[in-house]
Amino acid sequence: MKKINLYILIAVLFTSSMGFSQSRKKADNLFQNRAYIEAAEIYAQLPKTASNLERLGDCYYYNSEFKKAHKAYKQVYNLRNTVELSEDFYFKYFEVLKGTNQYEDADEISTLHLGEPFNTEDFKSLLKRIVPYNYELEKLTSSISGTNFGIALYGDKIVFSSTQNMNNPNYSWNNKPYLDLYEATISKGKKLRLENIKPFSETVNTKKQHESSAAFTKDGKTMYFSRNLKKRVEIDSNKVAVVSIFKAELIDNEWTNIEPVPFSSDLYSTMHPALNSDETRLYFSSDMPGTLGSFDIFYVDILENNTYGPPVNLGSKINTKHREQFPYIAKDSTLYFASNGKSGFGGLDLFSSSFSDGEYLDALNLGETINSENDDFAFVVIDSLNTGYLSSNRDGSDHIYTFKRVENERTYFIEGFVTDKVTGNLLPNTTVTLFDKDGNVVSEQNVGEDGRYKIATKPNQKYSIEGFKPKYIPQIEFFDTNDKGNIEFNIELEMESYKDAEEIVTDDDEGNTYIELENIYFDFGKWDIKPQAARTLDVLVALLKKYPRMEVQLGAHTDSRSSFEFNMELSTKRARATLEYLVENGISRARLTSKGYGKTKPLVPCGDDCTDTEHSINRRCEFLILK
């Protein structure tokens, strides 16, 4: 009897194990096909292994259900001592912690497991001081059913994406109807409302494909929009619904010639088109080969004859190893976009990047007056009015918001210490000068006894800063006050003295700094530069060219023979001759002074009893560094 019961138990366990295995296989298949809602129902019934729980959390994560995702991910995290967890998991857990306002825990995950120490409270405090604008938001689509996002300006209308068409079939990812494009007008008055809402052209909207993220030329005759392809493509063992940018033309009031742009592909997605102000470039988001991460922002030049240049990645100042999407280009060429890879408050945050000297500067988070713990994206601004639109799922589903922005007073500055590069000692009385990108002096400050400088700057500017002190090599550093989240730029100016940098430079006992060269010989009673003297002076020419801020006094000395007047005149002429040689070889006269000392400063004070050797020692040229 006992044997029979044992066989029954083994059979039950085997059958249960087989059932779980089959369920897991079905859930994995649904997951790979992006049917996250159905997959989650099965994963929730499976044994609470790290793998099953992570997949369950992923199903919620990809539908922005962060509270549910957190519950699953936390259980996985608690198993970290028994299973190896990936960086991808830690990033997702970091995201859902932020998305549920658990910033201290998120900061800990970032610091311990992602290798990026972060303090959200400090970040918030910093942004309050540096963001260019504060935003006032108002929900525009509160009375409209479904998911709504992604405003495009279309003449006196707007065009947006929505799932409000309940006649469309449901999309398995989130069990919501496929997206269509809609057009509407904005009511005029104190409270803005959407009016005259109707589906966009039937030639653009389809039944079983998503249409979203439109962009229009100013004449309203060309549009770009995103649409997923009909058939899923298998990429890395997953079936992916590839999204492509399509172009359409308005001919006889009918949208026609609807074709994918030539830089789209069946093997990767292109989406979220945006035109710059003069319509010479089309910006977009893509996971094409060459991306830094999941999705990057690219642009193509729009050429003649309906052709395009090659896609250009905007690089690491904009893109990260995660997601950058929904670009928008303002009239002043500022790029606005959404990212979950840069420092933020959770989900996609909105960023801006100014355009300067042919490139975009590091991006700035727009701050917590516009960004939330969830996804904030699809920013559009009407520059002249400082108003615009954005989309956000901060209330649980995607909605469109209007905003007004008010300038935020902010002050940038650069500060630091000036020290000796070799000794580390502070260098008081150093002159620190701030130059603009064209080399014009913006500000100048003389460093006090504490060796510290602090100079006000402006945002989004390129500068250089120079430390200058007599007898030191000027130190120059280049920087820009771009909007990457810094207003306090700490640049330590480490300056090296000429004496430490050059073997031929030395100090005497009185603290004077000289350039030691071979002695220059003149014929008796003469001051013309002989070939041997020229070779010696060429060493000085090279040194002065190497250090264009160095200033030198050329001092000539005679021996004690002849009269005082004769020696003073002769030494003066020799010093001047030396100066003229340097000028003839490219050294600015303004950097040079000459002085004849005659016999007033002998190195060997032998009076009238000098030997020939002592006379030759006293008969010399000296090169004193003044600056």
C-alpha positions in Angstrom: 0.0 0.0 0.0 2.9 2.3 0.9 4.5 1.6 -2.5 1.3 2.5 -4.3 1.0 5.8 -2.4 4.6 6.6 -3.3 4.0 5.9 -7.0 0.9 8.1 -6.9 2.9 11.0 -5.3 5.7 10.6 -7.9 3.1 10.7 -10.7 1.5 13.8 -9.3 4.8 15.6 -8.9 5.8 14.5 -12.4 2.5 15.7 -13.8 2.8 19.0 -11.9 6.3 19.5 -13.1 5.3 18.8 -16.7 2.4 21.2 -16.3 4.6 24.0 -15.1 7.1 23.3 -17.9 4.4 23.5 -20.5 3.0 26.7 -18.9 6.4 28.2 -18.8 6.9 27.4 -22.5 3.6 29.0 -23.4 4.3 32.1 -21.3 7.8 32.4 -22.9 6.2 32.2 -26.3 3.7 34.9 -25.5 6.5 37.0 -24.0 8.7 36.7 -27.1 5.7 37.8 -29.2 5.2 40.8 -26.9 1.8 39.6 -25.6 2.7 40.8 -22.1 -0.7 40.9 -20.6 -1.4 37.2 -21.4 2.1 36.2 -20.5 1.9 37.9 -17.1 -1.2 35.8 -16.2 0.7 32.6 -16.7 4.0 33.7 -15.1 2.0 34.7 -11.9 0.9 31.1 -11.5 4.4 29.6 -11.9 6.8 28.7 -9.1 8.5 31.8 -7.6 11.9 31.3 -9.1 14.1 34.3 -10.0 13.7 33.6 -13.7 9.9 33.4 -13.5 9.6 36.5 -11.2 11.9 38.5 -13.5 9.8 37.7 -16.5 6.6 38.6 -14.6 8.1 41.9 -13.6 9.2 42.5 -17.2 5.6 42.1 -18.4 4.5 44.8 -16.1 7.6 46.9 -16.7 7.1 47.1 -20.5 3.5 48.3 -19.9 4.7 50.9 -17.3 2.8 49.1 -14.5 5.7 50.0 -12.1 3.9 49.1 -8.8 3.3 45.5 -10.0 6.7 45.3 -11.6 8.3 46.4 -8.3 6.5 43.7 -6.3 8.0 41.0 -8.7 11.5 42.6 -9.0 11.8 43.0 -5.2 11.5 39.3 -4.8 14.1 38.7 -7.4 16.4 41.2 -5.7 16.0 39.4 -2.4 17.4 36.3 -4.1 20.6 38.1 -5.3 22.8 36.1 -2.9 21.7 32.8 -4.4 21.5 33.7 -8.1 23.5 35.9 -10.4 21.5 39.0 -11.5 22.3 40.9 -14.7 23.0 44.6 -15.1 19.9 44.7 -17.2 17.8 43.5 -14.2 19.4 46.1 -11.9 18.6 48.9 -14.4 15.0 47.8 -14.6 14.7 47.5 -10.9 16.3 51.0 -10.6 13.7 52.3 -13.0 10.7 50.9 -11.2 12.0 52.2 -7.8 12.1 55.6 -9.3 8.8 55.1 -10.9 7.3 54.3 -7.5 9.0 57.3 -5.8 11.4 55.2 -3.9 14.4 57.4 -4.7 16.7 56.5 -1.8 16.4 52.8 -2.7 17.0 53.7 -6.4 20.1 55.7 -5.5 21.4 52.7 -3.6 20.9 50.4 -6.6 22.6 52.9 -8.9 25.5 53.2 -6.6 26.0 49.6 -5.6 25.1 47.7 -8.8 25.2 50.1 -11.7 28.5 51.8 -10.8 26.9 55.3 -11.0 26.8 57.0 -7.5 23.7 59.2 -7.5 21.8 61.3 -5.0 18.3 62.3 -6.2 17.7 65.0 -3.6 21.0 66.7 -4.5 20.1 66.4 -8.2 16.7 68.0 -7.6 18.3 70.8 -5.6 20.8 71.4 -8.4 18.2 71.5 -11.2 16.1 74.0 -9.3 19.0 76.4 -9.6 20.0 75.7 -13.2 17.0 74.8 -15.4 16.2 77.7 -17.8 12.5 77.4 -17.3 9.8 76.4 -14.8 6.7 74.8 -16.2 3.0 75.0 -15.4 1.1 72.0 -16.8 -2.6 71.4 -17.6 -4.1 68.1 -18.9 -5.6 68.6 -22.3 -7.1 65.1 -23.0 -8.8 64.4 -19.7 -12.2 64.1 -21.4 -11.0 61.8 -24.2 -11.0 58.1 -23.9 -8.1 55.8 -24.5 -4.4 56.5 -24.8 -3.5 59.9 -26.3 0.0 61.3 -27.0 2.3 63.0 -29.5 1.2 66.4 -30.7 2.2 67.6 -34.2 1.4 71.2 -35.3 -0.5 71.2 -38.6 -1.5 74.7 -39.6 -4.2 75.9 -37.2 -4.8 72.3 -36.1 -3.0 69.6 -34.1 -2.5 66.0 -35.0 -2.0 63.4 -32.3 -2.0 59.6 -31.7 -4.9 57.8 -29.9 -6.4 54.4 -29.2 -9.9 55.9 -29.0 -11.1 54.0 -32.1 -12.8 51.0 -30.4 -13.5 49.5 -33.8 -9.8 48.8 -34.2 -8.7 45.3 -33.0 -6.6 45.1 -29.8 -2.8 45.0 -29.8 -1.5 42.0 -27.8 1.2 44.0 -26.1 -1.3 45.9 -23.9 -4.7 44.7 -25.0 -5.6 48.2 -26.3 -6.8 49.2 -29.8 -4.2 49.9 -32.4 -3.2 53.6 -32.6 -4.6 55.9 -35.2 -3.8 59.6 -36.0 -6.5 62.2 -35.1 -6.7 65.8 -35.9 -8.4 68.6 -33.8 -8.5 72.3 -33.1 -7.6 74.0 -29.9 -10.3 76.2 -28.3 -9.4 79.8 -27.6 -9.9 81.1 -24.1 -8.6 80.8 -20.6 -8.9 77.0 -20.5 -7.7 75.2 -23.6 -9.8 72.3 -24.9 -9.6 70.0 -27.9 -12.5 70.6 -30.3 -13.6 69.1 -33.7 -11.8 65.9 -33.0 -11.9 63.5 -36.0 -9.8 60.7 -37.4 -7.0 61.7 -39.8 -7.1 60.6 -43.4 -8.3 57.0 -44.1 -5.4 56.6 -46.5 -3.0 57.1 -43.5 -4.8 55.2 -40.7 -5.0 51.4 -41.0 -6.9 48.7 -39.1 -4.1 46.4 -37.7 -1.1 48.8 -37.7 -0.1 51.6 -35.4 0.1 55.1 -36.8 1.6 57.8 -34.6 4.1 60.6 -34.2 3.4 62.8 -37.2 5.5 65.7 -38.5 4.4 68.2 -41.2 6.2 70.6 -43.5 5.2 74.2 -43.0 3.2 74.2 -46.3 1.2 71.2 -45.1 1.9 69.2 -48.2 4.3 66.6 -46.8 4.0 64.5 -43.7 6.2 62.0 -42.0 4.8 59.5 -39.4 5.5 56.2 -37.7 3.8 53.0 -38.6 4.6 49.4 -37.6 5.1 46.9 -40.4 2.4 44.2 -40.9 4.6 41.2 -40.3 6.8 40.7 -37.2 10.5 40.0 -37.8 12.5 37.5 -35.8 15.5 39.3 -34.3 17.7 37.6 -31.7 15.1 34.8 -31.3 12.3 37.4 -30.6 9.6 38.3 -32.9 9.6 42.1 -33.2 7.1 44.5 -34.7 9.4 46.8 -36.6 8.3 50.4 -36.8 9.2 52.5 -39.9 8.9 56.2 -40.8 6.6 56.7 -43.7 6.3 59.8 -45.9 3.1 61.0 -47.5 2.2 63.8 -49.9 -0.9 65.9 -50.1 -2.1 66.0 -53.7 -5.6 67.3 -54.5 -6.5 67.3 -50.8 -5.7 63.6 -50.6 -2.8 62.0 -48.8 -1.0 59.8 -51.2 2.4 58.3 -52.3 2.6 56.8 -48.8 5.9 55.0 -48.7 8.6 54.1 -46.0 11.6 56.4 -46.2 14.6 54.8 -47.8 16.7 54.7 -44.6 14.1 52.5 -42.9 14.5 48.7 -42.9 12.7 45.4 -42.1 15.5 44.6 -39.6 15.4 47.7 -37.3 13.0 50.4 -36.4 12.9 54.1 -37.3 10.3 56.3 -35.6 9.4 59.7 -34.1 10.2 61.9 -37.1 10.9 65.7 -36.5 11.9 68.4 -38.9 14.2 71.3 -38.1 13.0 74.8 -38.7 14.2 75.2 -42.3 13.2 71.6 -43.1 16.7 70.6 -44.3 17.0 67.8 -41.7 14.8 65.1 -40.5 15.5 63.9 -36.9 14.3 60.5 -35.7 14.8 57.7 -33.2 16.2 54.3 -34.2 17.8 51.0 -33.0 19.6 50.6 -36.3 23.2 49.3 -36.4 25.6 51.9 -34.9 23.4 52.8 -32.0 25.0 53.3 -28.6 22.2 51.6 -26.9 18.5 50.6 -27.2 17.3 53.6 -29.3 19.4 56.6 -30.3 18.5 59.8 -32.0 19.8 60.3 -35.5 19.3 62.8 -38.4 19.4 62.7 -42.1 19.9 65.7 -44.4 17.0 66.2 -46.8 18.4 66.6 -50.3 17.0 67.5 -53.6 14.9 65.1 -55.7 13.3 63.5 -52.6 16.6 61.9 -51.5 18.3 61.8 -48.1 21.8 61.8 -46.8 23.1 58.9 -44.6 21.8 58.6 -41.0 24.1 60.5 -38.6 24.1 59.5 -34.9 24.0 62.5 -32.6 26.7 60.8 -30.3 27.3 60.4 -26.6 26.3 63.9 -25.6 22.8 63.0 -26.5 22.6 59.2 -26.7 23.2 56.6 -24.0 23.1 52.8 -23.8 19.4 53.0 -23.0 16.6 54.8 -24.8 16.6 58.2 -26.4 13.4 59.0 -28.4 10.8 61.7 -29.5 13.2 64.4 -30.8 11.8 67.9 -31.4 13.8 70.8 -32.9 12.9 74.3 -31.8 13.4 77.4 -34.0 16.6 78.3 -32.2 17.9 74.7 -33.0 17.6 73.5 -29.4 17.0 69.8 -29.4 14.3 68.5 -27.0 14.1 64.7 -26.5 13.1 62.0 -24.0 15.6 59.6 -22.4 15.6 57.0 -19.7 19.4 56.6 -19.8 20.4 60.0 -18.4 20.0 61.2 -14.8 16.3 61.7 -14.2 13.2 61.1 -12.0 11.9 57.8 -13.5 10.8 56.4 -16.9 11.4 58.8 -19.8 12.4 62.3 -18.8 12.5 65.4 -21.0 15.9 66.9 -21.9 17.2 69.8 -23.9 20.5 70.4 -25.7 21.6 73.7 -27.2 23.3 73.8 -30.6 26.6 75.6 -30.7 29.4 75.7 -33.3 28.0 72.9 -35.3 27.3 70.4 -32.5 24.9 69.7 -29.7 26.1 70.3 -26.2 25.5 67.9 -23.3 21.9 67.5 -22.4 20.1 69.1 -19.4 17.2 67.5 -17.6 14.3 70.0 -17.8 13.5 69.6 -14.1 10.8 68.3 -11.8 8.3 71.0 -12.8 7.8 69.1 -16.1 9.3 65.6 -15.4 7.6 63.0 -13.2 8.4 59.6 -11.9 6.8 58.1 -15.0 7.2 58.6 -18.8 7.3 62.2 -20.0 7.9 62.7 -23.7 6.9 64.2 -27.0 7.8 67.8 -26.2 6.6 70.5 -28.6 7.2 74.2 -27.9 5.8 77.3 -29.6 8.9 79.5 -29.0 7.4 82.9 -29.4 4.7 82.2 -26.8 6.7 80.0 -24.4 3.8 77.5 -24.5 3.6 74.1 -25.9 2.6 70.4 -25.4 4.0 67.3 -23.9 2.8 63.7 -23.3 3.0 61.8 -20.0 1.6 58.7 -18.3 2.0 60.2 -14.9 -1.6 59.5 -14.1 -1.6 55.9 -15.2 -2.1 56.2 -19.0 -0.8 58.5 -21.7 -2.3 61.9 -21.9 -1.5 65.2 -23.6 -0.7 68.2 -21.5 -0.3 71.9 -22.3 2.4 73.9 -20.6 3.4 77.5 -20.0 7.0 78.1 -19.1 8.5 80.9 -17.1 12.2 81.8 -17.1 14.1 80.7 -14.1 16.9 83.0 -12.9 20.1 81.0 -12.8 23.7 81.9 -12.2 26.7 79.9 -13.4 30.2 80.3 -12.1 33.6 78.8 -12.3 35.9 78.4 -9.3 39.0 76.7 -8.1 42.5 77.1 -6.6 45.8 78.1 -8.2 48.7 76.0 -7.1 52.3 75.3 -8.0 52.4 72.1 -10.1 55.5 70.8 -8.4 55.1 71.8 -4.7 51.4 72.1 -4.5 51.7 75.4 -2.7 49.0 78.0 -3.3 50.0 80.9 -5.6 48.5 84.2 -4.3 48.5 87.2 -6.6 48.0 85.1 -9.7 45.9 86.8 -12.3 43.0 84.6 -13.5 41.4 85.7 -16.7 38.2 84.4 -18.3 38.0 84.6 -22.2 35.0 84.0 -24.4 35.2 81.6 -27.4 36.7 84.4 -29.6 39.4 85.2 -27.1 37.9 88.4 -25.8 38.4 89.1 -22.1 35.1 88.5 -20.1 36.4 88.9 -16.6 39.7 89.2 -14.7 40.5 88.5 -11.0 43.6 88.7 -8.9 43.8 85.7 -6.6 44.1 86.5 -2.9 46.2 84.8 -0.2 43.8 81.8 -0.2 44.8 81.0 -3.8 41.1 80.8 -4.7 39.2 82.3 -7.6 35.5 82.5 -8.4 34.1 84.1 -11.6 30.5 84.4 -12.9 29.7 82.9 -16.3 26.7 82.4 -18.5 25.0 79.2 -19.6 25.6 77.6 -22.9 28.9 79.4 -23.6 32.4 78.2 -24.5 35.2 79.7 -22.5 38.8 79.5 -21.7 40.4 80.4 -18.4 44.0 81.4 -17.9 46.2 81.6 -14.8 49.1 84.0 -15.2 51.8 84.8 -12.7 55.3 86.2 -13.3 58.0 83.5 -13.7 55.3 80.8 -14.3 54.1 79.2 -17.5 50.5 80.5 -18.1 48.0 77.7 -17.6 45.0 77.7 -19.9 41.9 75.4 -19.6 39.0 75.3 -22.0 35.4 74.5 -20.9 31.8 75.2 -21.8 28.9 75.9 -19.5 26.6 73.5 -21.4 23.4 72.3 -19.9 24.5 69.0 -18.6 23.6 69.9 -15.1 26.5 71.9 -13.8 26.6 75.5 -12.7 29.6 75.1 -10.5 32.7 74.3 -12.6 35.7 73.5 -10.5 38.9 73.9 -12.4 42.2 73.7 -10.5 44.9 75.7 -12.2 48.2 73.9 -11.6 51.0 76.2 -12.8 54.6 75.2 -13.4 57.4 77.7 -12.9 59.9 78.3 -15.7 62.6 77.1 -13.3 60.9 73.7 -12.8 60.1 73.4 -16.5 63.6 74.3 -18.0 67.0 73.2 -16.9 68.6 76.5 -18.1 66.4 78.6 -15.8 67.6 79.1 -12.2 67.1 81.4 -9.2 69.8 83.3 -7.4 70.1 83.9 -3.7 68.0 87.0 -3.9 65.0 85.3 -5.6 65.8 86.6 -9.1 65.2 84.2 -12.0 67.7 84.0 -14.8 68.2 82.1 -18.0 71.7 80.6 -17.9 73.3 80.6 -21.4 76.9 80.4 -22.6 78.6 83.7 -22.2 78.4 86.1 -25.1 81.7 87.5 -26.2 82.2 90.9 -27.9 85.4 92.3 -29.4 87.1 94.9 -27.3 85.2 98.1 -27.4 82.6 96.6 -29.8 78.9 95.6 -29.6 78.1 93.8 -32.8 76.8 90.2 -32.5 79.5 87.7 -33.5 78.5 84.2 -34.9 79.3 82.5 -31.5 77.0 85.0 -29.7 74.3 84.5 -32.3 74.3 80.7 -31.7 73.8 81.4 -28.0 71.1 83.9 -28.6 69.3 81.5 -30.8 68.7 79.3 -27.8 67.1 82.3 -26.1 64.9 83.0 -29.2 63.7 79.4 -29.1 62.8 79.7 -25.4 60.9 82.9 -25.9 59.0 81.4 -28.8 58.1 78.4 -26.7 56.7 80.7 -23.9 55.1 83.7 -25.7 54.2 85.4 -22.4 57.7 85.4 -21.0 59.3 88.8 -20.7 63.1 89.3 -20.3 65.5 92.0 -19.3 68.8 91.9 -21.3 71.6 93.2 -19.0 75.2 93.8 -20.2 78.2 94.1 -17.9 81.8 95.2 -18.6 85.0 94.6 -16.7 86.6 97.3 -14.6 88.9 98.6 -17.2 88.2 102.0 -18.8 86.2 104.8 -17.3 82.8 104.6 -15.7 81.2 106.6 -18.6 82.9 104.5 -21.3 81.7 101.2 -19.7 78.2 102.5 -19.2 77.8 103.5 -22.8 79.5 100.3 -24.1 77.3 98.0 -22.0 74.2 99.9 -23.0 75.1 99.5 -26.7 75.8 95.8 -26.2 72.5 95.2 -24.4 70.6 97.1 -27.2 72.4 95.1 -29.9 71.3 91.9 -28.1 67.7 93.1 -28.0 67.8 94.0 -31.7 69.0 90.5 -32.6 66.1 89.0 -30.8 63.6 91.3 -32.5 65.1 90.5 -35.9 64.4 86.9 -35.1 60.7 87.3 -34.4 60.5 88.3 -30.7 58.2 91.2 -30.0 60.0 94.3 -28.8 57.3 94.7 -26.1 58.6 91.6 -24.3 62.2 92.9 -24.1 64.0 95.5 -22.2 67.8 96.2 -22.2 70.0 97.8 -19.6 73.7 98.5 -19.5 75.3 98.2 -16.1 78.9 99.0 -17.0 81.2 97.9 -14.2 78.7 98.5 -11.4 77.8 94.9 -10.7 80.9 92.7 -10.9 80.6 89.1 -10.0 84.1 89.1 -8.7 84.7 92.4 -6.8 88.4 92.6 -7.6 88.6 96.3 -8.3 91.7 97.3 -10.2 93.6 94.2 -9.3 91.6 91.7 -11.4 93.2 88.9 -13.4 92.3 88.3 -17.0 90.1 85.4 -15.8 88.3 87.6 -13.3 87.8 90.3 -16.0 86.2 87.7 -18.3 83.9 86.6 -15.5 82.7 90.1 -14.9 82.3 90.9 -18.6 79.0 89.2 -19.4 75.4 89.3 -20.5 72.6 88.3 -18.2 69.0 87.4 -19.0 66.6 88.2 -16.2 63.0 86.9 -16.4 60.6 89.6 -15.5 57.4 87.8 -16.2 
